């Protein structure tokens, strides 16, 4: 659609001509996020440079009745930043200033376009760091992390984004500024900060974020345990947690994922292993010393064929590099991959991985598993070729089946990647009509016109009815084809 010339003129008068992109060449770069299966070239792209600019854009959009989709770095994996027809894309990458690092209060105030890693780099001279660390932390921004409630390899011990936030200042759909939370960590009344975190841009646009910083641990150790059986590796995860040891990170990779990572990063992974665990321990020196011995013994008792401790910080970084680069590494195995993001109780890891393997073979598509095992956050990577439309449909069906399996065993359809447009159908298996209506009521309370990121995150009841009809049409009823645990 061609945007209203009056809208374009008003935006350029408010922000300057360079901040409003209308040419086809400039807009095509924003047609999707990292979920490349869904694409939509935006009709209009706006790049504000300040909070006041964001407010101005929202007010202009309100006057013209135009939908607004906020976008960060575009590293999202669920289509949450997918443009909508007839709307404008509000790109926040220029709001990239670290406003304050206060080591005494252990906080940092930043704009939404600041990258995740940049916060820890700014805090490092003070002996502090920002704990949530998605694999894309060198590129992903804190605004996007807040929108999706991102995690990372250290979320097991330190929590997700929501556990490391103190306050967020957001702009509402009509441009009003509202602060939820408090830099002190205490606020009167109902806490709206957890409600806003993970709301995927439906409730407001984050323009300033105050995060909690934590002290750099006195000692850090990394164990790498190889297993010749996926089930034994999965069961070892629960055994470690049950022993009372809480690792900073506990990550698992199957053979397909670890071989791809080794070929890509040359990090020293054993190529003959069926599965691999990376277990990081941190804290006070004497605590880590005890946990290191106990964990190594426990992993050997669980059937590990080898247990290796990183010799120094350089080797630890090298071993982590394979895990951090696993997604792009797997991308070398097929023209495309579809990254899922379901979460399950740890006790079901072995059974669910076995079922995913069977589903993979039935669909005729390979699946590489690399994920946050400690908190049960699965990331099956379904390999396919989008050039073959039938293969794309098979990948999408397999992904939906995997998410329904997660729900069946007591989990969720997303852990940290959000719902976006990708999981609207599976959301219908997670929630009933009453729950979905509550979600829509919250949306109406924050954004009465419904113009912020419309059509994302929360399905309509009509969409769920269509999804249910589709499943019956495919010869499947919800959960009928899934094992019960």
Long-range contacts (C-beta under 8 A, 24 or more apart in sequence): 1-43, 1-85, 1-86, 2-43, 3-43, 3-44, 3-88, 4-64, 4-66, 6-64, 7-44, 7-60, 7-61, 7-64, 7-66, 7-88, 8-44, 10-60, 10-63, 10-64, 11-44, 11-46, 11-57, 11-60, 11-88, 14-53, 14-56, 14-57, 14-60, 15-46, 15-47, 15-48, 15-49, 15-53, 15-56, 15-57, 19-46, 19-47, 19-48, 19-49, 19-53, 20-44, 20-45, 20-46, 20-47, 21-45, 21-46, 21-47, 30-71, 30-74, 30-83, 30-89, 30-91, 31-83, 32-74, 32-79, 32-82, 33-71, 33-74, 33-75, 33-76, 33-77, 33-78, 33-79, 33-80, 33-81, 33-82, 33-420, 34-74, 34-75, 34-76, 34-77, 35-76, 35-77, 35-78, 35-79, 35-82, 35-420, 35-421, 35-422, 36-336, 36-386, 37-336, 37-338, 37-386, 37-392, 37-396, 38-79, 38-82, 38-421, 38-422, 39-82, 40-82, 40-83, 40-84, 40-85, 41-83, 42-69, 42-83, 42-87, 42-88, 42-89, 43-83, 43-85, 43-86, 43-87, 43-88, 44-87, 44-88, 44-89, 45-88, 45-89, 45-91, 46-88, 46-89, 46-90, 46-91, 47-91, 47-93, 47-94, 48-90, 48-92, 48-94, 48-95, 49-94, 49-95, 50-95, 51-95, 51-169, 51-171, 51-177, 51-207, 51-208, 54-90, 54-92, 54-95, 54-171, 54-175, 54-205, 54-207, 55-171, 55-175, 55-176, 55-177, 56-175, 57-88, 57-90, 58-90, 58-171, 58-172, 58-173, 58-174, 58-175, 58-205, 59-174, 59-175, 61-88, 61-173, 61-451, 62-173, 62-174, 62-175, 62-449, 62-451, 65-449, 65-451, 66-451, 67-451, 67-452, 67-453, 67-454, 68-173, 68-205, 68-451, 68-452, 68-453, 69-201, 69-452, 69-453, 70-143, 70-147, 70-201, 70-205, 70-206, 70-452, 70-453, 72-112, 72-113, 72-140, 72-141, 72-143, 72-144, 72-147, 73-113, 73-115, 73-136, 73-139, 73-140, 73-141, 73-144, 75-134, 75-136, 75-139, 75-140, 75-144, 76-144, 76-147, 76-148, 76-417, 76-418, 76-420, 77-339, 77-341, 77-417, 77-418, 77-422, 78-148, 78-341, 78-414, 78-417, 78-418, 78-419, 78-420, 78-421, 78-422, 78-423, 79-420, 79-421, 79-422, 79-456, 80-147, 80-148, 80-200, 80-201, 80-418, 80-419, 80-420, 80-421, 80-453, 80-456, 80-457, 81-144, 81-201, 81-420, 82-420, 82-421, 82-456, 84-453, 84-454, 84-455, 87-451, 87-454, 90-205, 92-141, 92-143, 92-205, 93-141, 95-143, 95-207, 96-141, 98-122, 99-208, 101-126, 101-213, 103-127, 103-128, 103-213, 105-183, 106-212, 106-213, 106-214, 106-215, 107-166, 107-183, 107-210, 107-211, 107-212, 107-213, 108-210, 108-211, 108-213, 109-183, 109-208, 109-209, 109-210, 110-142, 110-208, 110-209, 110-210, 110-211, 111-143, 111-207, 111-208, 111-209, 112-141, 112-142, 112-143, 112-144, 112-146, 112-205, 112-206, 112-207, 112-208, 112-209, 113-141, 113-143, 114-141, 114-142, 115-139, 115-140, 115-141, 115-142, 116-140, 116-141, 116-142, 116-145, 116-150, 119-211, 119-213, 123-213, 124-216, 126-213, 127-215, 127-216, 128-213, 128-214, 128-215, 128-216, 129-213, 129-214, 129-216, 130-164, 130-211, 130-212, 130-213, 130-214, 131-155, 131-158, 131-159, 131-164, 131-212, 131-214, 132-158, 132-159, 132-160, 132-161, 132-164, 134-416, 135-323, 135-324, 135-325, 135-326, 135-327, 142-209, 142-211, 143-206, 143-209, 146-196, 146-197, 146-198, 146-206, 146-209, 147-198, 147-199, 147-200, 147-201, 147-206, 147-418, 148-198, 148-200, 148-416, 148-417, 148-418, 149-197, 149-198, 149-416, 149-418, 150-416, 151-372, 151-375, 151-377, 151-415, 151-416, 152-372, 152-416, 153-249, 153-251, 153-278, 153-280, 153-320, 153-323, 153-324, 153-372, 154-248, 154-249, 154-280, 155-372, 155-375, 155-377, 155-416, 156-246, 156-247, 156-248, 156-249, 156-250, 156-372, 156-374, 156-375, 157-246, 157-247, 157-248, 157-249, 157-282, 158-214, 158-248, 160-416, 161-197, 161-198, 162-193, 162-194, 162-197, 162-198, 164-211, 164-212, 165-193, 165-197, 165-209, 165-210, 165-211, 165-212, 166-193, 166-210, 166-211, 166-212, 167-193, 167-209, 167-210, 168-193, 168-196, 168-197, 168-206, 168-208, 168-209, 168-210, 169-206, 169-207, 169-208, 169-209, 170-196, 170-203, 170-204, 170-205, 170-206, 170-207, 171-204, 171-205, 171-207, 172-204, 172-446, 172-447, 173-204, 173-446, 173-447, 173-448, 173-449, 173-451, 173-452, 177-207, 178-204, 181-210, 183-210, 185-212, 195-442, 198-418, 199-457, 200-418, 200-419, 200-420, 200-453, 200-456, 200-457, 201-452, 201-453, 201-456, 202-443, 202-446, 202-447, 202-452, 202-453, 202-456, 202-457, 202-458, 203-442, 203-443, 203-446, 203-447, 203-452, 204-446, 204-447, 204-452, 205-452, 217-248, 217-282, 217-283, 217-284, 217-288, 218-283, 218-284, 218-285, 218-288, 219-282, 219-283, 219-284, 219-285, 219-288, 219-289, 220-248, 220-280, 220-281, 220-282, 220-288, 220-313, 220-316, 221-280, 221-281, 221-282, 221-288, 221-292, 221-309, 221-310, 221-316, 222-278, 222-279, 222-280, 222-281, 222-309, 222-310, 222-316, 222-319, 222-320, 223-277, 223-278, 223-279, 223-280, 223-281, 223-292, 223-295, 223-296, 223-299, 223-307, 223-308, 223-309, 223-310, 224-269, 224-276, 224-277, 224-278, 224-279, 224-307, 224-308, 224-309, 224-310, 224-319, 225-276, 225-277, 225-279, 225-299, 225-304, 225-306, 225-307, 225-308, 226-270, 226-272, 226-273, 226-275, 226-276, 226-304, 226-305, 226-306, 226-307, 227-273, 227-274, 227-275, 227-276, 227-277, 227-302, 227-303, 227-304, 227-305, 228-272, 228-273, 228-274, 228-303, 228-305, 229-274, 229-275, 229-303, 230-254, 230-274, 230-275, 230-350, 230-353, 230-354, 230-357, 231-350, 231-353, 231-354, 232-275, 232-302, 232-303, 232-304, 233-274, 233-275, 233-276, 233-277, 233-304, 234-275, 234-349, 234-350, 234-353, 234-373, 235-302, 235-349, 235-350, 236-277, 236-298, 236-299, 236-302, 236-303, 236-304, 237-277, 237-346, 237-349, 237-373, 237-374, 238-346, 238-347, 238-349, 239-298, 239-301, 239-302, 240-279, 240-295, 240-298, 240-299, 240-374, 241-346, 241-374, 243-294, 243-295, 243-298, 245-281, 245-291, 245-294, 245-295, 245-298, 247-279, 247-280, 247-281, 247-295, 247-374, 248-280, 248-281, 248-282, 249-278, 249-279, 249-280, 249-372, 249-374, 250-277, 250-278, 250-279, 250-280, 250-372, 250-373, 250-374, 251-277, 251-278, 251-323, 251-370, 251-371, 251-372, 251-373, 251-374, 252-276, 252-277, 252-278, 252-349, 252-369, 252-370, 252-371, 252-373, 253-278, 253-323, 253-326, 253-369, 253-370, 254-353, 254-368, 254-369, 254-370, 256-330, 256-333, 256-366, 256-367, 256-368, 256-369, 257-326, 257-329, 257-330, 257-368, 257-369, 257-370, 257-381, 258-322, 258-370, 260-326, 260-329, 260-330, 260-332, 260-333, 260-368, 261-322, 261-323, 261-325, 261-326, 261-329, 261-330, 261-370, 262-322, 263-329, 263-332, 264-322, 264-325, 264-328, 264-329, 264-332, 265-318, 265-321, 265-322, 265-325, 265-329, 267-318, 267-319, 267-321, 267-322, 268-315, 268-318, 268-319, 268-322, 269-319, 269-322, 270-306, 273-305, 277-304, 277-373, 278-319, 278-320, 278-323, 280-316, 323-370, 326-368, 326-370, 327-370, 327-381, 330-368, 330-370, 330-381, 330-383, 333-366, 333-368, 333-383, 334-366, 334-383, 334-384, 334-385, 335-384, 335-385, 335-386, 335-387, 336-383, 336-384, 336-385, 336-386, 336-392, 336-395, 337-368, 337-381, 337-382, 337-383, 337-384, 338-381, 338-382, 338-384, 338-395, 338-396, 338-398, 338-399, 339-379, 339-380, 339-381, 339-382, 339-417, 340-378, 340-379, 340-380, 340-381, 340-382, 340-399, 340-402, 340-403, 341-377, 341-378, 341-379, 341-413, 341-414, 341-415, 341-416, 341-417, 342-377, 342-378, 342-380, 342-402, 342-403, 342-405, 342-406, 342-407, 342-411, 342-412, 342-413, 342-414, 342-415, 343-375, 343-376, 343-377, 343-378, 343-406, 343-411, 343-412, 343-414, 343-415, 344-376, 344-378, 344-406, 344-409, 344-410, 344-411, 345-376, 345-409, 345-410, 345-411, 346-373, 346-374, 346-375, 346-376, 348-376, 348-409, 348-410, 348-411, 348-485, 349-373, 349-376, 351-409, 351-483, 351-485, 352-378, 352-405, 352-406, 352-409, 352-485, 355-405, 355-482, 355-483, 356-380, 356-402, 356-405, 359-398, 359-401, 359-402, 359-405, 360-398, 363-394, 363-395, 363-397, 363-398, 364-394, 365-391, 365-394, 365-395, 365-398, 367-398, 372-415, 375-415, 376-411, 376-415, 377-415, 377-416, 378-402, 378-406, 378-415, 397-474, 400-425, 400-426, 401-481, 401-482, 403-429, 404-429, 404-478, 404-479, 404-482, 405-482, 408-479, 408-482, 408-483, 408-484, 408-485, 409-485, 418-457, 419-456, 419-457, 419-458, 420-456, 420-457, 421-455, 421-456, 424-456, 424-457, 424-459, 424-463, 424-467, 425-459, 425-463, 425-467, 425-470, 427-458, 427-459, 427-464, 428-459, 428-463, 428-464, 428-467, 428-468, 429-478, 429-479, 433-461, 433-464, 436-460, 436-461, 436-464, 437-461
